């Protein structure tokens, strides 16, 4: 009986731990070309996750995002763009249309993913995880397009920036450099 009880406890603990995401590396997402990608692919890199949109006042931030990606990618920095249509329908296109727009208008070369929901009942598990993680900035739901989540080399959220903080701002660049230097 004691052995059976120990096995049940072990099984239940394992099941609970399997359901609790402990880093960004536990997620598998669909890229903009329809391929499944384990985010563990980016292990050891400093990652910036950004919810993006093509018809937003902040859309020109694609240029700044591409610039910082170009500047720091050789040092182990990557940006992951996640299109979302949660805010006033500002990302109505298909994945193919979004990819074409980003490439032609802004020369985006950083990894882009399939459109997701970043808030609400259908919120992506990745964004549910990210918005609940403690960090020195703020927690809670995403307020608008182009919020930025800075992830350290171990897959943990370190900083979070609202939409109006430009990718090339001193605040963002300092945070990226700090994480790259660790």
C-alpha atoms as an extended CHARMM CRD file, in Angstrom:
* protein
*
       182  EXT
         1         1  UNK       CA              0.0000000000        0.0000000000        0.0000000000  PROA      1               0.0000000000
         2         2  UNK       CA              2.8360000000        2.3810000000        0.9080000000  PROA      2               0.0000000000
         3         3  UNK       CA              4.5180000000        1.7390000000       -2.4660000000  PROA      3               0.0000000000
         4         4  UNK       CA              1.2610000000        2.3260000000       -4.3280000000  PROA      4               0.0000000000
         5         5  UNK       CA              0.6830000000        5.6090000000       -2.4950000000  PROA      5               0.0000000000
         6         6  UNK       CA              4.2550000000        6.7160000000       -3.2920000000  PROA      6               0.0000000000
         7         7  UNK       CA              3.7310000000        5.9080000000       -6.9780000000  PROA      7               0.0000000000
         8         8  UNK       CA              0.4670000000        7.8630000000       -7.0790000000  PROA      8               0.0000000000
         9         9  UNK       CA              2.1080000000       10.8930000000       -5.4620000000  PROA      9               0.0000000000
        10        10  UNK       CA              5.0590000000       10.6640000000       -7.8650000000  PROA      10              0.0000000000
        11        11  UNK       CA              2.7040000000       10.4250000000      -10.8600000000  PROA      11              0.0000000000
        12        12  UNK       CA              0.5680000000       13.3840000000       -9.7180000000  PROA      12              0.0000000000
        13        13  UNK       CA              3.6220000000       15.5560000000       -9.0410000000  PROA      13              0.0000000000
        14        14  UNK       CA              5.0160000000       14.7170000000      -12.4690000000  PROA      14              0.0000000000
        15        15  UNK       CA              1.6920000000       15.5100000000      -14.1580000000  PROA      15              0.0000000000
        16        16  UNK       CA              1.4580000000       18.8690000000      -12.3840000000  PROA      16              0.0000000000
        17        17  UNK       CA              5.0100000000       19.7640000000      -13.3470000000  PROA      17              0.0000000000
        18        18  UNK       CA              4.3630000000       18.8040000000      -16.9790000000  PROA      18              0.0000000000
        19        19  UNK       CA              1.5420000000       21.3590000000      -17.1520000000  PROA      19              0.0000000000
        20        20  UNK       CA              3.5390000000       24.1900000000      -15.5900000000  PROA      20              0.0000000000
        21        21  UNK       CA              5.6820000000       26.0240000000      -18.1050000000  PROA      21              0.0000000000
        22        22  UNK       CA              8.9860000000       27.0610000000      -16.5650000000  PROA      22              0.0000000000
        23        23  UNK       CA             10.6070000000       28.9180000000      -19.4530000000  PROA      23              0.0000000000
        24        24  UNK       CA              9.9290000000       30.1290000000      -22.9430000000  PROA      24              0.0000000000
        25        25  UNK       CA             11.7930000000       27.0400000000      -24.1930000000  PROA      25              0.0000000000
        26        26  UNK       CA              8.8480000000       24.8160000000      -23.2680000000  PROA      26              0.0000000000
        27        27  UNK       CA              6.6930000000       26.2660000000      -26.0380000000  PROA      27              0.0000000000
        28        28  UNK       CA              6.2790000000       25.1260000000      -29.6030000000  PROA      28              0.0000000000
        29        29  UNK       CA              4.8850000000       27.6920000000      -32.0220000000  PROA      29              0.0000000000
        30        30  UNK       CA              4.0030000000       27.7850000000      -35.7090000000  PROA      30              0.0000000000
        31        31  UNK       CA              6.1990000000       30.0530000000      -37.7940000000  PROA      31              0.0000000000
        32        32  UNK       CA              4.8180000000       32.3090000000      -40.5050000000  PROA      32              0.0000000000
        33        33  UNK       CA              5.5130000000       29.6010000000      -43.1200000000  PROA      33              0.0000000000
        34        34  UNK       CA              3.4570000000       27.0070000000      -41.2300000000  PROA      34              0.0000000000
        35        35  UNK       CA              6.3450000000       25.0580000000      -39.6780000000  PROA      35              0.0000000000
        36        36  UNK       CA              6.2870000000       23.9660000000      -36.0430000000  PROA      36              0.0000000000
        37        37  UNK       CA              9.2130000000       25.5050000000      -34.1560000000  PROA      37              0.0000000000
        38        38  UNK       CA             10.3000000000       24.6560000000      -30.6440000000  PROA      38              0.0000000000
        39        39  UNK       CA             11.3850000000       27.8550000000      -28.9500000000  PROA      39              0.0000000000
        40        40  UNK       CA             14.1710000000       25.7760000000      -27.3870000000  PROA      40              0.0000000000
        41        41  UNK       CA             15.8380000000       26.3850000000      -30.7680000000  PROA      41              0.0000000000
        42        42  UNK       CA             16.7410000000       29.8180000000      -29.3850000000  PROA      42              0.0000000000
        43        43  UNK       CA             18.2440000000       28.5070000000      -26.1340000000  PROA      43              0.0000000000
        44        44  UNK       CA             21.3170000000       30.4670000000      -25.1280000000  PROA      44              0.0000000000
        45        45  UNK       CA             20.2120000000       33.6000000000      -27.0140000000  PROA      45              0.0000000000
        46        46  UNK       CA             18.7900000000       36.8180000000      -25.6520000000  PROA      46              0.0000000000
        47        47  UNK       CA             15.2870000000       36.9500000000      -27.1270000000  PROA      47              0.0000000000
        48        48  UNK       CA             12.8670000000       39.7880000000      -27.6700000000  PROA      48              0.0000000000
        49        49  UNK       CA              9.2870000000       38.6350000000      -28.2020000000  PROA      49              0.0000000000
        50        50  UNK       CA              7.0970000000       41.3000000000      -29.8210000000  PROA      50              0.0000000000
        51        51  UNK       CA              3.4010000000       41.2570000000      -30.7010000000  PROA      51              0.0000000000
        52        52  UNK       CA              3.2410000000       43.0460000000      -34.0520000000  PROA      52              0.0000000000
        53        53  UNK       CA              0.6200000000       44.4440000000      -36.4460000000  PROA      53              0.0000000000
        54        54  UNK       CA              0.7380000000       45.8570000000      -39.9700000000  PROA      54              0.0000000000
        55        55  UNK       CA             -1.8510000000       48.6280000000      -39.6980000000  PROA      55              0.0000000000
        56        56  UNK       CA             -0.9330000000       50.2720000000      -36.3960000000  PROA      56              0.0000000000
        57        57  UNK       CA              0.5370000000       53.6390000000      -35.4780000000  PROA      57              0.0000000000
        58        58  UNK       CA              3.4850000000       51.6880000000      -34.0510000000  PROA      58              0.0000000000
        59        59  UNK       CA              4.0400000000       49.6470000000      -37.2490000000  PROA      59              0.0000000000
        60        60  UNK       CA              7.1050000000       51.7640000000      -38.1840000000  PROA      60              0.0000000000
        61        61  UNK       CA              8.8070000000       50.0940000000      -35.1890000000  PROA      61              0.0000000000
        62        62  UNK       CA              9.4590000000       47.1830000000      -37.5590000000  PROA      62              0.0000000000
        63        63  UNK       CA             12.3340000000       49.3010000000      -38.8770000000  PROA      63              0.0000000000
        64        64  UNK       CA             13.8150000000       49.7840000000      -35.4030000000  PROA      64              0.0000000000
        65        65  UNK       CA             13.3420000000       46.1120000000      -34.5780000000  PROA      65              0.0000000000
        66        66  UNK       CA             15.1660000000       45.1020000000      -37.7620000000  PROA      66              0.0000000000
        67        67  UNK       CA             17.9520000000       47.5850000000      -36.9830000000  PROA      67              0.0000000000
        68        68  UNK       CA             18.6040000000       46.2160000000      -33.4870000000  PROA      68              0.0000000000
        69        69  UNK       CA             18.3420000000       42.6560000000      -34.7850000000  PROA      69              0.0000000000
        70        70  UNK       CA             20.9960000000       43.4290000000      -37.4200000000  PROA      70              0.0000000000
        71        71  UNK       CA             23.2170000000       45.1370000000      -34.8540000000  PROA      71              0.0000000000
        72        72  UNK       CA             23.1450000000       42.4310000000      -32.1570000000  PROA      72              0.0000000000
        73        73  UNK       CA             22.3060000000       39.1240000000      -33.8790000000  PROA      73              0.0000000000
        74        74  UNK       CA             25.9730000000       38.1260000000      -34.1460000000  PROA      74              0.0000000000
        75        75  UNK       CA             26.2180000000       38.5110000000      -30.3550000000  PROA      75              0.0000000000
        76        76  UNK       CA             23.3470000000       36.0960000000      -29.7480000000  PROA      76              0.0000000000
        77        77  UNK       CA             20.2770000000       38.3370000000      -29.9240000000  PROA      77              0.0000000000
        78        78  UNK       CA             17.0980000000       37.3550000000      -31.7510000000  PROA      78              0.0000000000
        79        79  UNK       CA             13.6910000000       38.9460000000      -32.1910000000  PROA      79              0.0000000000
        80        80  UNK       CA             10.5860000000       36.7860000000      -32.5170000000  PROA      80              0.0000000000
        81        81  UNK       CA              7.6480000000       38.5960000000      -34.1100000000  PROA      81              0.0000000000
        82        82  UNK       CA              4.1100000000       37.4140000000      -33.3770000000  PROA      82              0.0000000000
        83        83  UNK       CA              1.3920000000       39.0950000000      -35.4440000000  PROA      83              0.0000000000
        84        84  UNK       CA             -1.8570000000       39.6200000000      -33.5380000000  PROA      84              0.0000000000
        85        85  UNK       CA             -5.2140000000       41.0690000000      -34.5030000000  PROA      85              0.0000000000
        86        86  UNK       CA             -6.4100000000       41.8390000000      -30.9620000000  PROA      86              0.0000000000
        87        87  UNK       CA             -6.4120000000       45.6160000000      -31.1800000000  PROA      87              0.0000000000
        88        88  UNK       CA             -8.9630000000       47.2800000000      -33.4680000000  PROA      88              0.0000000000
        89        89  UNK       CA             -8.3470000000       44.7670000000      -36.2740000000  PROA      89              0.0000000000
        90        90  UNK       CA             -4.8980000000       46.1700000000      -37.0160000000  PROA      90              0.0000000000
        91        91  UNK       CA             -3.5500000000       42.8350000000      -38.2900000000  PROA      91              0.0000000000
        92        92  UNK       CA             -6.2740000000       41.5550000000      -40.6340000000  PROA      92              0.0000000000
        93        93  UNK       CA             -4.0160000000       39.7870000000      -43.1440000000  PROA      93              0.0000000000
        94        94  UNK       CA             -3.1800000000       36.1480000000      -43.6460000000  PROA      94              0.0000000000
        95        95  UNK       CA              0.2610000000       34.8680000000      -42.6520000000  PROA      95              0.0000000000
        96        96  UNK       CA              1.3240000000       35.0830000000      -46.2920000000  PROA      96              0.0000000000
        97        97  UNK       CA              0.1310000000       38.7090000000      -46.5690000000  PROA      97              0.0000000000
        98        98  UNK       CA              1.8270000000       39.6320000000      -43.2840000000  PROA      98              0.0000000000
        99        99  UNK       CA              5.1160000000       38.0730000000      -44.3890000000  PROA      99              0.0000000000
       100       100  UNK       CA              4.9850000000       39.8820000000      -47.7250000000  PROA      100             0.0000000000
       101       101  UNK       CA              4.2160000000       43.2150000000      -46.0360000000  PROA      101             0.0000000000
       102       102  UNK       CA              7.0230000000       42.8650000000      -43.4810000000  PROA      102             0.0000000000
       103       103  UNK       CA              9.5490000000       41.8340000000      -46.1020000000  PROA      103             0.0000000000
       104       104  UNK       CA              8.6640000000       44.4310000000      -48.7390000000  PROA      104             0.0000000000
       105       105  UNK       CA              7.9330000000       47.4160000000      -46.4920000000  PROA      105             0.0000000000
       106       106  UNK       CA             10.5070000000       46.9190000000      -43.7320000000  PROA      106             0.0000000000
       107       107  UNK       CA             12.9800000000       44.2710000000      -44.9080000000  PROA      107             0.0000000000
       108       108  UNK       CA             12.1910000000       42.0980000000      -41.8890000000  PROA      108             0.0000000000
       109       109  UNK       CA             14.6270000000       39.2000000000      -41.5680000000  PROA      109             0.0000000000
       110       110  UNK       CA             14.0830000000       38.2220000000      -37.9320000000  PROA      110             0.0000000000
       111       111  UNK       CA             11.8860000000       35.1560000000      -37.2990000000  PROA      111             0.0000000000
       112       112  UNK       CA              8.1750000000       35.7850000000      -37.7120000000  PROA      112             0.0000000000
       113       113  UNK       CA              5.4530000000       33.4720000000      -36.4860000000  PROA      113             0.0000000000
       114       114  UNK       CA              1.8930000000       32.6910000000      -37.4090000000  PROA      114             0.0000000000
       115       115  UNK       CA             -0.7740000000       35.0850000000      -36.2020000000  PROA      115             0.0000000000
       116       116  UNK       CA             -1.7950000000       34.4760000000      -32.5800000000  PROA      116             0.0000000000
       117       117  UNK       CA             -4.0990000000       36.0010000000      -30.0030000000  PROA      117             0.0000000000
       118       118  UNK       CA             -2.2170000000       37.8800000000      -27.2770000000  PROA      118             0.0000000000
       119       119  UNK       CA             -5.1480000000       38.5340000000      -24.9430000000  PROA      119             0.0000000000
       120       120  UNK       CA             -8.6560000000       37.3670000000      -24.1900000000  PROA      120             0.0000000000
       121       121  UNK       CA            -10.2000000000       33.9160000000      -23.9290000000  PROA      121             0.0000000000
       122       122  UNK       CA             -8.2930000000       32.6180000000      -26.9650000000  PROA      122             0.0000000000
       123       123  UNK       CA             -4.9260000000       33.9960000000      -25.7740000000  PROA      123             0.0000000000
       124       124  UNK       CA             -1.9300000000       31.9750000000      -26.9070000000  PROA      124             0.0000000000
       125       125  UNK       CA             -0.3680000000       29.8990000000      -24.1300000000  PROA      125             0.0000000000
       126       126  UNK       CA              2.9560000000       31.6260000000      -24.7920000000  PROA      126             0.0000000000
       127       127  UNK       CA              1.4740000000       35.0620000000      -24.1530000000  PROA      127             0.0000000000
       128       128  UNK       CA             -0.5210000000       33.7910000000      -21.1790000000  PROA      128             0.0000000000
       129       129  UNK       CA              2.8090000000       32.6510000000      -19.7410000000  PROA      129             0.0000000000
       130       130  UNK       CA              4.6950000000       35.8710000000      -20.6010000000  PROA      130             0.0000000000
       131       131  UNK       CA              2.0570000000       38.2440000000      -19.2310000000  PROA      131             0.0000000000
       132       132  UNK       CA              2.0140000000       36.3780000000      -15.9030000000  PROA      132             0.0000000000
       133       133  UNK       CA              5.7920000000       36.3780000000      -15.3420000000  PROA      133             0.0000000000
       134       134  UNK       CA              7.2710000000       38.6310000000      -12.6650000000  PROA      134             0.0000000000
       135       135  UNK       CA              9.7170000000       41.2640000000      -13.8840000000  PROA      135             0.0000000000
       136       136  UNK       CA             10.8780000000       44.7030000000      -12.7010000000  PROA      136             0.0000000000
       137       137  UNK       CA              8.5850000000       46.5720000000      -15.0990000000  PROA      137             0.0000000000
       138       138  UNK       CA              4.9730000000       45.3650000000      -14.9660000000  PROA      138             0.0000000000
       139       139  UNK       CA              2.7820000000       42.2960000000      -15.2750000000  PROA      139             0.0000000000
       140       140  UNK       CA             -0.6460000000       41.7420000000      -16.7230000000  PROA      140             0.0000000000
       141       141  UNK       CA             -2.3260000000       41.8460000000      -20.0500000000  PROA      141             0.0000000000
       142       142  UNK       CA             -0.9190000000       43.4040000000      -23.1700000000  PROA      142             0.0000000000
       143       143  UNK       CA             -2.3490000000       46.8740000000      -23.7500000000  PROA      143             0.0000000000
       144       144  UNK       CA             -1.5380000000       47.2900000000      -27.4620000000  PROA      144             0.0000000000
       145       145  UNK       CA              0.5670000000       46.1580000000      -30.4320000000  PROA      145             0.0000000000
       146       146  UNK       CA              4.3560000000       46.2100000000      -30.2320000000  PROA      146             0.0000000000
       147       147  UNK       CA              4.8130000000       45.3650000000      -26.5630000000  PROA      147             0.0000000000
       148       148  UNK       CA              8.2630000000       43.8970000000      -26.0710000000  PROA      148             0.0000000000
       149       149  UNK       CA              9.3320000000       41.0510000000      -23.7760000000  PROA      149             0.0000000000
       150       150  UNK       CA             13.0870000000       40.6520000000      -23.1990000000  PROA      150             0.0000000000
       151       151  UNK       CA             14.0680000000       37.0810000000      -22.3590000000  PROA      151             0.0000000000
       152       152  UNK       CA             17.4710000000       36.1070000000      -20.9460000000  PROA      152             0.0000000000
       153       153  UNK       CA             19.7250000000       33.2930000000      -22.1730000000  PROA      153             0.0000000000
       154       154  UNK       CA             18.0240000000       30.8760000000      -19.7610000000  PROA      154             0.0000000000
       155       155  UNK       CA             14.5390000000       31.5070000000      -21.1570000000  PROA      155             0.0000000000
       156       156  UNK       CA             13.2900000000       33.7540000000      -18.3320000000  PROA      156             0.0000000000
       157       157  UNK       CA             11.5440000000       37.1000000000      -18.7350000000  PROA      157             0.0000000000
       158       158  UNK       CA             13.8160000000       39.9220000000      -17.5950000000  PROA      158             0.0000000000
       159       159  UNK       CA             12.2140000000       43.1140000000      -18.8750000000  PROA      159             0.0000000000
       160       160  UNK       CA              9.0120000000       44.2530000000      -20.4830000000  PROA      160             0.0000000000
       161       161  UNK       CA              8.4150000000       47.4020000000      -22.5000000000  PROA      161             0.0000000000
       162       162  UNK       CA              5.1350000000       49.0090000000      -23.5500000000  PROA      162             0.0000000000
       163       163  UNK       CA              4.3400000000       49.8910000000      -27.1590000000  PROA      163             0.0000000000
       164       164  UNK       CA              5.4910000000       53.4920000000      -26.9630000000  PROA      164             0.0000000000
       165       165  UNK       CA              9.0430000000       52.4700000000      -25.9980000000  PROA      165             0.0000000000
       166       166  UNK       CA             10.9310000000       52.4050000000      -29.2820000000  PROA      166             0.0000000000
       167       167  UNK       CA             13.1680000000       49.4150000000      -30.0490000000  PROA      167             0.0000000000
       168       168  UNK       CA             16.2070000000       51.6510000000      -30.5010000000  PROA      168             0.0000000000
       169       169  UNK       CA             15.6390000000       53.6150000000      -27.2780000000  PROA      169             0.0000000000
       170       170  UNK       CA             18.4550000000       53.8310000000      -24.7380000000  PROA      170             0.0000000000
       171       171  UNK       CA             16.3030000000       51.8900000000      -22.2750000000  PROA      171             0.0000000000
       172       172  UNK       CA             15.8490000000       48.9150000000      -24.6200000000  PROA      172             0.0000000000
       173       173  UNK       CA             19.4240000000       48.9300000000      -25.9470000000  PROA      173             0.0000000000
       174       174  UNK       CA             20.8460000000       49.0560000000      -22.3930000000  PROA      174             0.0000000000
       175       175  UNK       CA             18.6840000000       46.0950000000      -21.3490000000  PROA      175             0.0000000000
       176       176  UNK       CA             19.7400000000       44.0640000000      -24.4220000000  PROA      176             0.0000000000
       177       177  UNK       CA             23.4340000000       44.8070000000      -23.8360000000  PROA      177             0.0000000000
       178       178  UNK       CA             23.1270000000       43.9190000000      -20.1630000000  PROA      178             0.0000000000
       179       179  UNK       CA             21.6040000000       40.5210000000      -20.9720000000  PROA      179             0.0000000000
       180       180  UNK       CA             24.1010000000       39.8350000000      -23.7700000000  PROA      180             0.0000000000
       181       181  UNK       CA             26.9180000000       40.5480000000      -21.3250000000  PROA      181             0.0000000000
       182       182  UNK       CA             25.7700000000       37.9580000000      -18.7850000000  PROA      182             0.0000000000
